[in-house]
Amino acid sequence: MIRVKLTGCPSNRITPPVDQPEKSLIMANPIAGVEYDLLPLASNVRILGMWANCAWSVQPSNLQILGYIDGETWKWNRSNPVSMTAYFACISMANSKMAQTLSTTQYDMYRAFLLEGRSVRLTCKLIGGTSSMLMGYLMRQGWP
């Protein structure tokens, strides 16, 4: 019998991931340019889906979700977000990690994606404007 030691991404483990509690962010009166944790630094995380929205009185120029995954930075961005509209993170193979989008389309809302890492931190951020609320939501799995 040949035994192979599996290394690399968490998904290379023999033990399947288990659902983790959803994470949410509700930040009243967020300061533009400040990153607020949606998921503080965590180990062995599989991201299934996430979204963000904001309520504003002066429109921000951008709504962002930033991901710090195994030393690499991912950025999901929405220019000129509409107040109280949910924007869903989607992954496009046509864009770089730093140029992913936040979308409102039904297709993206119901389409999960797979992004995982041994070290994961997710934040939400507004660029410019005046907002009374910043919200984010994350669905995830993980390994013990």
Rosetta constraint file for C-alpha pairs under 8 A:
AtomPair CA 6 CA 12 HARMONIC 5.91 0.50
AtomPair CA 6 CA 13 HARMONIC 6.31 0.50
AtomPair CA 7 CA 12 HARMONIC 6.31 0.50
AtomPair CA 7 CA 13 HARMONIC 7.41 0.50
AtomPair CA 8 CA 12 HARMONIC 6.46 0.50
AtomPair CA 9 CA 13 HARMONIC 7.91 0.50
AtomPair CA 9 CA 116 HARMONIC 7.47 0.50
AtomPair CA 9 CA 117 HARMONIC 6.37 0.50
AtomPair CA 9 CA 118 HARMONIC 7.03 0.50
AtomPair CA 10 CA 44 HARMONIC 6.09 0.50
AtomPair CA 10 CA 45 HARMONIC 7.90 0.50
AtomPair CA 10 CA 116 HARMONIC 7.33 0.50
AtomPair CA 10 CA 117 HARMONIC 6.55 0.50
AtomPair CA 10 CA 118 HARMONIC 6.42 0.50
AtomPair CA 10 CA 143 HARMONIC 7.55 0.50
AtomPair CA 11 CA 16 HARMONIC 7.49 0.50
AtomPair CA 11 CA 17 HARMONIC 7.67 0.50
AtomPair CA 11 CA 116 HARMONIC 7.99 0.50
AtomPair CA 15 CA 143 HARMONIC 7.72 0.50
AtomPair CA 16 CA 143 HARMONIC 7.40 0.50
AtomPair CA 17 CA 46 HARMONIC 7.98 0.50
AtomPair CA 17 CA 141 HARMONIC 5.88 0.50
AtomPair CA 17 CA 142 HARMONIC 5.05 0.50
AtomPair CA 17 CA 143 HARMONIC 5.02 0.50
AtomPair CA 18 CA 141 HARMONIC 5.34 0.50
AtomPair CA 18 CA 142 HARMONIC 5.52 0.50
AtomPair CA 18 CA 143 HARMONIC 6.34 0.50
AtomPair CA 19 CA 140 HARMONIC 6.39 0.50
AtomPair CA 19 CA 141 HARMONIC 4.33 0.50
AtomPair CA 19 CA 142 HARMONIC 6.50 0.50
AtomPair CA 20 CA 139 HARMONIC 7.76 0.50
AtomPair CA 20 CA 140 HARMONIC 5.76 0.50
AtomPair CA 20 CA 141 HARMONIC 4.95 0.50
AtomPair CA 20 CA 142 HARMONIC 6.28 0.50
AtomPair CA 21 CA 139 HARMONIC 7.58 0.50
AtomPair CA 21 CA 140 HARMONIC 7.37 0.50
AtomPair CA 22 CA 137 HARMONIC 7.28 0.50
AtomPair CA 22 CA 138 HARMONIC 5.68 0.50
AtomPair CA 22 CA 139 HARMONIC 5.08 0.50
AtomPair CA 22 CA 140 HARMONIC 6.61 0.50
AtomPair CA 23 CA 38 HARMONIC 6.67 0.50
AtomPair CA 23 CA 39 HARMONIC 6.75 0.50
AtomPair CA 23 CA 137 HARMONIC 5.79 0.50
AtomPair CA 23 CA 138 HARMONIC 5.12 0.50
AtomPair CA 23 CA 139 HARMONIC 6.88 0.50
AtomPair CA 24 CA 38 HARMONIC 6.16 0.50
AtomPair CA 24 CA 135 HARMONIC 7.29 0.50
AtomPair CA 24 CA 136 HARMONIC 5.48 0.50
AtomPair CA 24 CA 137 HARMONIC 4.39 0.50
AtomPair CA 24 CA 138 HARMONIC 6.30 0.50
AtomPair CA 25 CA 36 HARMONIC 7.95 0.50
AtomPair CA 25 CA 37 HARMONIC 7.29 0.50
AtomPair CA 25 CA 38 HARMONIC 5.40 0.50
AtomPair CA 25 CA 134 HARMONIC 7.46 0.50
AtomPair CA 25 CA 135 HARMONIC 5.11 0.50
AtomPair CA 25 CA 136 HARMONIC 4.83 0.50
AtomPair CA 25 CA 137 HARMONIC 6.39 0.50
AtomPair CA 26 CA 133 HARMONIC 6.95 0.50
AtomPair CA 26 CA 134 HARMONIC 5.88 0.50
AtomPair CA 26 CA 135 HARMONIC 4.62 0.50
AtomPair CA 26 CA 136 HARMONIC 6.83 0.50
AtomPair CA 27 CA 36 HARMONIC 7.86 0.50
AtomPair CA 27 CA 133 HARMONIC 5.63 0.50
AtomPair CA 27 CA 134 HARMONIC 5.12 0.50
AtomPair CA 27 CA 135 HARMONIC 6.37 0.50
AtomPair CA 28 CA 132 HARMONIC 5.65 0.50
AtomPair CA 28 CA 133 HARMONIC 4.59 0.50
AtomPair CA 28 CA 134 HARMONIC 6.59 0.50
AtomPair CA 29 CA 131 HARMONIC 5.92 0.50
AtomPair CA 29 CA 132 HARMONIC 4.34 0.50
AtomPair CA 29 CA 133 HARMONIC 5.51 0.50
AtomPair CA 29 CA 134 HARMONIC 7.61 0.50
AtomPair CA 30 CA 34 HARMONIC 7.62 0.50
AtomPair CA 30 CA 126 HARMONIC 7.99 0.50
AtomPair CA 30 CA 131 HARMONIC 6.38 0.50
AtomPair CA 30 CA 132 HARMONIC 6.74 0.50
AtomPair CA 30 CA 133 HARMONIC 6.43 0.50
AtomPair CA 30 CA 134 HARMONIC 6.41 0.50
AtomPair CA 31 CA 126 HARMONIC 7.65 0.50
AtomPair CA 31 CA 130 HARMONIC 7.82 0.50
AtomPair CA 31 CA 131 HARMONIC 7.83 0.50
AtomPair CA 32 CA 125 HARMONIC 7.06 0.50
AtomPair CA 32 CA 126 HARMONIC 5.05 0.50
AtomPair CA 32 CA 127 HARMONIC 5.24 0.50
AtomPair CA 32 CA 128 HARMONIC 5.29 0.50
AtomPair CA 32 CA 129 HARMONIC 6.83 0.50
AtomPair CA 32 CA 130 HARMONIC 7.28 0.50
AtomPair CA 33 CA 125 HARMONIC 6.23 0.50
AtomPair CA 33 CA 126 HARMONIC 5.76 0.50
AtomPair CA 33 CA 127 HARMONIC 5.25 0.50
AtomPair CA 33 CA 128 HARMONIC 7.02 0.50
AtomPair CA 34 CA 125 HARMONIC 5.96 0.50
AtomPair CA 34 CA 126 HARMONIC 7.27 0.50
AtomPair CA 35 CA 123 HARMONIC 5.66 0.50
AtomPair CA 35 CA 124 HARMONIC 5.60 0.50
AtomPair CA 35 CA 125 HARMONIC 4.82 0.50
AtomPair CA 35 CA 126 HARMONIC 7.93 0.50
AtomPair CA 36 CA 123 HARMONIC 5.19 0.50
AtomPair CA 36 CA 124 HARMONIC 5.31 0.50
AtomPair CA 36 CA 125 HARMONIC 6.40 0.50
AtomPair CA 37 CA 121 HARMONIC 7.60 0.50
AtomPair CA 37 CA 122 HARMONIC 6.06 0.50
AtomPair CA 37 CA 123 HARMONIC 4.37 0.50
AtomPair CA 37 CA 124 HARMONIC 6.53 0.50
AtomPair CA 38 CA 121 HARMONIC 7.83 0.50
AtomPair CA 38 CA 122 HARMONIC 5.33 0.50
AtomPair CA 38 CA 123 HARMONIC 4.93 0.50
AtomPair CA 38 CA 124 HARMONIC 6.45 0.50
AtomPair CA 38 CA 136 HARMONIC 6.41 0.50
AtomPair CA 38 CA 137 HARMONIC 7.15 0.50
AtomPair CA 38 CA 138 HARMONIC 7.43 0.50
AtomPair CA 39 CA 120 HARMONIC 7.82 0.50
AtomPair CA 39 CA 121 HARMONIC 5.45 0.50
AtomPair CA 39 CA 122 HARMONIC 4.89 0.50
AtomPair CA 39 CA 123 HARMONIC 6.69 0.50
AtomPair CA 39 CA 138 HARMONIC 7.99 0.50
AtomPair CA 40 CA 120 HARMONIC 7.84 0.50
AtomPair CA 40 CA 121 HARMONIC 5.26 0.50
AtomPair CA 40 CA 122 HARMONIC 6.64 0.50
AtomPair CA 40 CA 123 HARMONIC 7.95 0.50
AtomPair CA 41 CA 119 HARMONIC 6.74 0.50
AtomPair CA 41 CA 120 HARMONIC 5.52 0.50
AtomPair CA 41 CA 121 HARMONIC 4.41 0.50
AtomPair CA 41 CA 122 HARMONIC 7.68 0.50
AtomPair CA 42 CA 118 HARMONIC 7.91 0.50
AtomPair CA 42 CA 119 HARMONIC 5.82 0.50
AtomPair CA 42 CA 120 HARMONIC 5.33 0.50
AtomPair CA 42 CA 121 HARMONIC 6.38 0.50
AtomPair CA 43 CA 117 HARMONIC 7.45 0.50
AtomPair CA 43 CA 118 HARMONIC 5.04 0.50
AtomPair CA 43 CA 119 HARMONIC 4.78 0.50
AtomPair CA 43 CA 120 HARMONIC 6.30 0.50
AtomPair CA 43 CA 142 HARMONIC 8.00 0.50
AtomPair CA 44 CA 116 HARMONIC 7.31 0.50
AtomPair CA 44 CA 117 HARMONIC 5.67 0.50
AtomPair CA 44 CA 118 HARMONIC 4.18 0.50
AtomPair CA 44 CA 119 HARMONIC 6.30 0.50
AtomPair CA 44 CA 120 HARMONIC 7.51 0.50
AtomPair CA 44 CA 142 HARMONIC 5.54 0.50
AtomPair CA 44 CA 143 HARMONIC 5.72 0.50
AtomPair CA 44 CA 144 HARMONIC 7.91 0.50
AtomPair CA 45 CA 116 HARMONIC 5.49 0.50
AtomPair CA 45 CA 117 HARMONIC 5.65 0.50
AtomPair CA 45 CA 118 HARMONIC 6.44 0.50
AtomPair CA 45 CA 119 HARMONIC 7.36 0.50
AtomPair CA 45 CA 120 HARMONIC 6.52 0.50
AtomPair CA 45 CA 140 HARMONIC 6.82 0.50
AtomPair CA 45 CA 141 HARMONIC 5.96 0.50
AtomPair CA 45 CA 142 HARMONIC 4.59 0.50
AtomPair CA 45 CA 143 HARMONIC 7.08 0.50
AtomPair CA 46 CA 114 HARMONIC 6.71 0.50
AtomPair CA 46 CA 115 HARMONIC 5.73 0.50
AtomPair CA 46 CA 116 HARMONIC 4.10 0.50
AtomPair CA 46 CA 117 HARMONIC 6.66 0.50
AtomPair CA 46 CA 140 HARMONIC 5.53 0.50
AtomPair CA 46 CA 141 HARMONIC 4.98 0.50
AtomPair CA 46 CA 142 HARMONIC 5.73 0.50
AtomPair CA 47 CA 113 HARMONIC 7.38 0.50
AtomPair CA 47 CA 114 HARMONIC 5.91 0.50
AtomPair CA 47 CA 115 HARMONIC 5.16 0.50
AtomPair CA 47 CA 116 HARMONIC 5.83 0.50
AtomPair CA 47 CA 138 HARMONIC 7.49 0.50
AtomPair CA 47 CA 139 HARMONIC 6.38 0.50
AtomPair CA 47 CA 140 HARMONIC 4.63 0.50
AtomPair CA 47 CA 141 HARMONIC 6.60 0.50
AtomPair CA 48 CA 112 HARMONIC 5.46 0.50
AtomPair CA 48 CA 113 HARMONIC 5.36 0.50
AtomPair CA 48 CA 114 HARMONIC 5.48 0.50
AtomPair CA 48 CA 115 HARMONIC 7.03 0.50
AtomPair CA 48 CA 138 HARMONIC 7.71 0.50
AtomPair CA 48 CA 139 HARMONIC 5.45 0.50
AtomPair CA 48 CA 140 HARMONIC 5.22 0.50
AtomPair CA 48 CA 141 HARMONIC 7.33 0.50
AtomPair CA 49 CA 88 HARMONIC 7.79 0.50
AtomPair CA 49 CA 89 HARMONIC 6.86 0.50
AtomPair CA 49 CA 112 HARMONIC 5.45 0.50
AtomPair CA 49 CA 113 HARMONIC 6.23 0.50
AtomPair CA 49 CA 114 HARMONIC 7.92 0.50
AtomPair CA 49 CA 138 HARMONIC 5.95 0.50
AtomPair CA 49 CA 139 HARMONIC 5.27 0.50
AtomPair CA 49 CA 140 HARMONIC 7.14 0.50
AtomPair CA 50 CA 88 HARMONIC 6.09 0.50
AtomPair CA 50 CA 89 HARMONIC 5.70 0.50
AtomPair CA 50 CA 136 HARMONIC 7.26 0.50
AtomPair CA 50 CA 137 HARMONIC 5.35 0.50
AtomPair CA 50 CA 138 HARMONIC 4.37 0.50
AtomPair CA 50 CA 139 HARMONIC 6.22 0.50
AtomPair CA 51 CA 86 HARMONIC 6.46 0.50
AtomPair CA 51 CA 87 HARMONIC 5.38 0.50
AtomPair CA 51 CA 88 HARMONIC 4.28 0.50
AtomPair CA 51 CA 89 HARMONIC 5.69 0.50
AtomPair CA 51 CA 102 HARMONIC 7.64 0.50
AtomPair CA 51 CA 136 HARMONIC 5.58 0.50
AtomPair CA 51 CA 137 HARMONIC 5.36 0.50
AtomPair CA 51 CA 138 HARMONIC 6.85 0.50
AtomPair CA 52 CA 63 HARMONIC 7.81 0.50
AtomPair CA 52 CA 64 HARMONIC 7.84 0.50
AtomPair CA 52 CA 65 HARMONIC 7.32 0.50
AtomPair CA 52 CA 86 HARMONIC 5.83 0.50
AtomPair CA 52 CA 87 HARMONIC 5.44 0.50
AtomPair CA 52 CA 88 HARMONIC 6.73 0.50
AtomPair CA 52 CA 124 HARMONIC 7.35 0.50
AtomPair CA 52 CA 134 HARMONIC 7.54 0.50
AtomPair CA 52 CA 135 HARMONIC 5.48 0.50
AtomPair CA 52 CA 136 HARMONIC 4.14 0.50
AtomPair CA 52 CA 137 HARMONIC 6.44 0.50
AtomPair CA 53 CA 63 HARMONIC 7.50 0.50
AtomPair CA 53 CA 81 HARMONIC 7.99 0.50
AtomPair CA 53 CA 83 HARMONIC 7.40 0.50
AtomPair CA 53 CA 84 HARMONIC 5.91 0.50
AtomPair CA 53 CA 85 HARMONIC 5.74 0.50
AtomPair CA 53 CA 86 HARMONIC 4.93 0.50
AtomPair CA 53 CA 87 HARMONIC 6.09 0.50
AtomPair CA 53 CA 134 HARMONIC 6.10 0.50
AtomPair CA 53 CA 135 HARMONIC 5.31 0.50
AtomPair CA 53 CA 136 HARMONIC 6.50 0.50
AtomPair CA 54 CA 63 HARMONIC 7.85 0.50
AtomPair CA 54 CA 81 HARMONIC 7.94 0.50
AtomPair CA 54 CA 83 HARMONIC 5.76 0.50
AtomPair CA 54 CA 84 HARMONIC 5.45 0.50
AtomPair CA 54 CA 85 HARMONIC 7.25 0.50
AtomPair CA 54 CA 131 HARMONIC 6.79 0.50
AtomPair CA 54 CA 132 HARMONIC 7.63 0.50
AtomPair CA 54 CA 133 HARMONIC 5.40 0.50
AtomPair CA 54 CA 134 HARMONIC 4.46 0.50
AtomPair CA 54 CA 135 HARMONIC 6.01 0.50
AtomPair CA 55 CA 83 HARMONIC 4.73 0.50
AtomPair CA 55 CA 84 HARMONIC 5.09 0.50
AtomPair CA 55 CA 131 HARMONIC 5.61 0.50
AtomPair CA 55 CA 132 HARMONIC 5.63 0.50
AtomPair CA 55 CA 133 HARMONIC 5.08 0.50
AtomPair CA 55 CA 134 HARMONIC 6.71 0.50
AtomPair CA 56 CA 60 HARMONIC 7.50 0.50
AtomPair CA 56 CA 83 HARMONIC 5.69 0.50
AtomPair CA 56 CA 129 HARMONIC 7.40 0.50
AtomPair CA 56 CA 130 HARMONIC 5.74 0.50
AtomPair CA 56 CA 131 HARMONIC 3.87 0.50
AtomPair CA 56 CA 132 HARMONIC 5.66 0.50
AtomPair CA 56 CA 133 HARMONIC 7.09 0.50
AtomPair CA 57 CA 129 HARMONIC 7.68 0.50
AtomPair CA 57 CA 130 HARMONIC 5.75 0.50
AtomPair CA 57 CA 131 HARMONIC 5.94 0.50
AtomPair CA 57 CA 132 HARMONIC 7.35 0.50
AtomPair CA 58 CA 129 HARMONIC 4.82 0.50
AtomPair CA 58 CA 130 HARMONIC 4.80 0.50
AtomPair CA 58 CA 131 HARMONIC 6.83 0.50
AtomPair CA 59 CA 80 HARMONIC 6.75 0.50
AtomPair CA 59 CA 81 HARMONIC 7.29 0.50
AtomPair CA 59 CA 82 HARMONIC 7.77 0.50
AtomPair CA 59 CA 83 HARMONIC 7.72 0.50
AtomPair CA 59 CA 128 HARMONIC 7.62 0.50
AtomPair CA 59 CA 129 HARMONIC 4.93 0.50
AtomPair CA 59 CA 130 HARMONIC 6.64 0.50
AtomPair CA 59 CA 131 HARMONIC 7.66 0.50
AtomPair CA 60 CA 80 HARMONIC 6.19 0.50
AtomPair CA 60 CA 81 HARMONIC 7.02 0.50
AtomPair CA 60 CA 126 HARMONIC 6.46 0.50
AtomPair CA 60 CA 127 HARMONIC 5.71 0.50
AtomPair CA 60 CA 128 HARMONIC 4.64 0.50
AtomPair CA 60 CA 129 HARMONIC 3.84 0.50
AtomPair CA 60 CA 130 HARMONIC 6.69 0.50
AtomPair CA 60 CA 131 HARMONIC 7.65 0.50
AtomPair CA 61 CA 79 HARMONIC 5.64 0.50
AtomPair CA 61 CA 80 HARMONIC 4.84 0.50
AtomPair CA 61 CA 81 HARMONIC 7.32 0.50
AtomPair CA 61 CA 126 HARMONIC 7.74 0.50
AtomPair CA 61 CA 127 HARMONIC 5.67 0.50
AtomPair CA 61 CA 128 HARMONIC 5.69 0.50
AtomPair CA 61 CA 129 HARMONIC 6.81 0.50
AtomPair CA 62 CA 77 HARMONIC 6.58 0.50
AtomPair CA 62 CA 78 HARMONIC 5.47 0.50
AtomPair CA 62 CA 79 HARMONIC 4.45 0.50
AtomPair CA 62 CA 80 HARMONIC 5.61 0.50
AtomPair CA 62 CA 81 HARMONIC 6.55 0.50
AtomPair CA 62 CA 126 HARMONIC 5.82 0.50
AtomPair CA 62 CA 127 HARMONIC 5.04 0.50
AtomPair CA 62 CA 128 HARMONIC 7.27 0.50
AtomPair CA 63 CA 77 HARMONIC 5.84 0.50
AtomPair CA 63 CA 78 HARMONIC 5.19 0.50
AtomPair CA 63 CA 79 HARMONIC 6.59 0.50
AtomPair CA 63 CA 80 HARMONIC 7.61 0.50
AtomPair CA 63 CA 81 HARMONIC 6.41 0.50
AtomPair CA 63 CA 124 HARMONIC 7.65 0.50
AtomPair CA 63 CA 125 HARMONIC 6.10 0.50
AtomPair CA 63 CA 126 HARMONIC 4.80 0.50
AtomPair CA 63 CA 127 HARMONIC 6.54 0.50
AtomPair CA 64 CA 75 HARMONIC 6.87 0.50
AtomPair CA 64 CA 76 HARMONIC 5.53 0.50
AtomPair CA 64 CA 77 HARMONIC 4.55 0.50
AtomPair CA 64 CA 78 HARMONIC 6.42 0.50
AtomPair CA 64 CA 102 HARMONIC 7.88 0.50
AtomPair CA 64 CA 124 HARMONIC 5.66 0.50
AtomPair CA 64 CA 125 HARMONIC 5.15 0.50
AtomPair CA 64 CA 126 HARMONIC 6.25 0.50
AtomPair CA 65 CA 75 HARMONIC 5.98 0.50
AtomPair CA 65 CA 76 HARMONIC 5.12 0.50
AtomPair CA 65 CA 77 HARMONIC 6.67 0.50
AtomPair CA 65 CA 122 HARMONIC 6.96 0.50
AtomPair CA 65 CA 123 HARMONIC 5.64 0.50
AtomPair CA 65 CA 124 HARMONIC 4.51 0.50
AtomPair CA 65 CA 125 HARMONIC 6.41 0.50
AtomPair CA 66 CA 73 HARMONIC 7.10 0.50
AtomPair CA 66 CA 74 HARMONIC 5.74 0.50
AtomPair CA 66 CA 75 HARMONIC 4.67 0.50
AtomPair CA 66 CA 76 HARMONIC 6.36 0.50
AtomPair CA 66 CA 122 HARMONIC 5.66 0.50
AtomPair CA 66 CA 123 HARMONIC 5.16 0.50
AtomPair CA 66 CA 124 HARMONIC 6.25 0.50
AtomPair CA 66 CA 125 HARMONIC 7.72 0.50
AtomPair CA 67 CA 73 HARMONIC 5.64 0.50
AtomPair CA 67 CA 74 HARMONIC 4.78 0.50
AtomPair CA 67 CA 75 HARMONIC 6.28 0.50
AtomPair CA 67 CA 120 HARMONIC 7.16 0.50
AtomPair CA 67 CA 121 HARMONIC 5.86 0.50
AtomPair CA 67 CA 122 HARMONIC 4.56 0.50
AtomPair CA 67 CA 123 HARMONIC 6.56 0.50
AtomPair CA 68 CA 72 HARMONIC 5.66 0.50
AtomPair CA 68 CA 73 HARMONIC 4.69 0.50
AtomPair CA 68 CA 74 HARMONIC 6.36 0.50
AtomPair CA 68 CA 119 HARMONIC 7.81 0.50
AtomPair CA 68 CA 120 HARMONIC 5.66 0.50
AtomPair CA 68 CA 121 HARMONIC 5.11 0.50
AtomPair CA 68 CA 122 HARMONIC 6.34 0.50
AtomPair CA 69 CA 73 HARMONIC 6.36 0.50
AtomPair CA 69 CA 74 HARMONIC 7.54 0.50
AtomPair CA 69 CA 116 HARMONIC 7.51 0.50
AtomPair CA 69 CA 117 HARMONIC 5.75 0.50
AtomPair CA 69 CA 118 HARMONIC 7.57 0.50
AtomPair CA 69 CA 119 HARMONIC 5.73 0.50
AtomPair CA 69 CA 120 HARMONIC 4.59 0.50
AtomPair CA 69 CA 121 HARMONIC 6.59 0.50
AtomPair CA 70 CA 117 HARMONIC 5.81 0.50
AtomPair CA 70 CA 118 HARMONIC 6.19 0.50
AtomPair CA 70 CA 119 HARMONIC 5.04 0.50
AtomPair CA 70 CA 120 HARMONIC 6.52 0.50
AtomPair CA 71 CA 119 HARMONIC 7.79 0.50
AtomPair CA 73 CA 97 HARMONIC 7.05 0.50
AtomPair CA 73 CA 98 HARMONIC 6.95 0.50
AtomPair CA 74 CA 97 HARMONIC 4.78 0.50
AtomPair CA 74 CA 98 HARMONIC 5.11 0.50
AtomPair CA 74 CA 99 HARMONIC 7.83 0.50
AtomPair CA 74 CA 100 HARMONIC 7.59 0.50
AtomPair CA 75 CA 97 HARMONIC 6.28 0.50
AtomPair CA 75 CA 98 HARMONIC 4.59 0.50
AtomPair CA 75 CA 99 HARMONIC 6.04 0.50
AtomPair CA 75 CA 100 HARMONIC 5.89 0.50
AtomPair CA 75 CA 101 HARMONIC 7.93 0.50
AtomPair CA 76 CA 89 HARMONIC 6.39 0.50
AtomPair CA 76 CA 90 HARMONIC 7.87 0.50
AtomPair CA 76 CA 98 HARMONIC 7.17 0.50
AtomPair CA 76 CA 99 HARMONIC 6.44 0.50
AtomPair CA 76 CA 100 HARMONIC 4.51 0.50
AtomPair CA 76 CA 101 HARMONIC 4.74 0.50
AtomPair CA 76 CA 102 HARMONIC 5.75 0.50
AtomPair CA 77 CA 99 HARMONIC 7.12 0.50
AtomPair CA 77 CA 100 HARMONIC 6.38 0.50
AtomPair CA 77 CA 101 HARMONIC 4.98 0.50
AtomPair CA 77 CA 102 HARMONIC 5.52 0.50
AtomPair CA 78 CA 87 HARMONIC 7.74 0.50
AtomPair CA 78 CA 101 HARMONIC 6.23 0.50
AtomPair CA 78 CA 102 HARMONIC 5.30 0.50
AtomPair CA 78 CA 103 HARMONIC 7.49 0.50
AtomPair CA 81 CA 85 HARMONIC 7.55 0.50
AtomPair CA 85 CA 104 HARMONIC 7.82 0.50
AtomPair CA 86 CA 104 HARMONIC 6.61 0.50
AtomPair CA 87 CA 102 HARMONIC 5.09 0.50
AtomPair CA 87 CA 103 HARMONIC 5.00 0.50
AtomPair CA 87 CA 104 HARMONIC 5.15 0.50
AtomPair CA 88 CA 102 HARMONIC 5.05 0.50
AtomPair CA 88 CA 103 HARMONIC 5.05 0.50
AtomPair CA 88 CA 104 HARMONIC 6.18 0.50
AtomPair CA 88 CA 108 HARMONIC 6.49 0.50
AtomPair CA 88 CA 109 HARMONIC 5.80 0.50
AtomPair CA 89 CA 100 HARMONIC 7.76 0.50
AtomPair CA 89 CA 101 HARMONIC 6.22 0.50
AtomPair CA 89 CA 102 HARMONIC 4.63 0.50
AtomPair CA 89 CA 103 HARMONIC 6.44 0.50
AtomPair CA 89 CA 108 HARMONIC 7.54 0.50
AtomPair CA 90 CA 100 HARMONIC 6.91 0.50
AtomPair CA 90 CA 101 HARMONIC 6.10 0.50
AtomPair CA 90 CA 102 HARMONIC 6.34 0.50
AtomPair CA 90 CA 103 HARMONIC 7.04 0.50
AtomPair CA 90 CA 108 HARMONIC 6.24 0.50
AtomPair CA 90 CA 113 HARMONIC 7.21 0.50
AtomPair CA 91 CA 100 HARMONIC 6.05 0.50
AtomPair CA 91 CA 101 HARMONIC 7.25 0.50
AtomPair CA 91 CA 113 HARMONIC 7.15 0.50
AtomPair CA 92 CA 100 HARMONIC 6.47 0.50
AtomPair CA 92 CA 101 HARMONIC 7.89 0.50
AtomPair CA 95 CA 99 HARMONIC 5.62 0.50
AtomPair CA 95 CA 100 HARMONIC 6.12 0.50
AtomPair CA 96 CA 100 HARMONIC 6.75 0.50
AtomPair CA 103 CA 108 HARMONIC 6.59 0.50
AtomPair CA 103 CA 109 HARMONIC 7.81 0.50
AtomPair CA 104 CA 108 HARMONIC 7.08 0.50
AtomPair CA 104 CA 109 HARMONIC 6.91 0.50
AtomPair CA 105 CA 109 HARMONIC 6.29 0.50
AtomPair CA 106 CA 110 HARMONIC 6.39 0.50
AtomPair CA 107 CA 111 HARMONIC 6.11 0.50
AtomPair CA 108 CA 112 HARMONIC 7.80 0.50
AtomPair CA 116 CA 120 HARMONIC 7.80 0.50
AtomPair CA 124 CA 134 HARMONIC 7.85 0.50
AtomPair CA 124 CA 135 HARMONIC 7.91 0.50
AtomPair CA 124 CA 136 HARMONIC 6.90 0.50
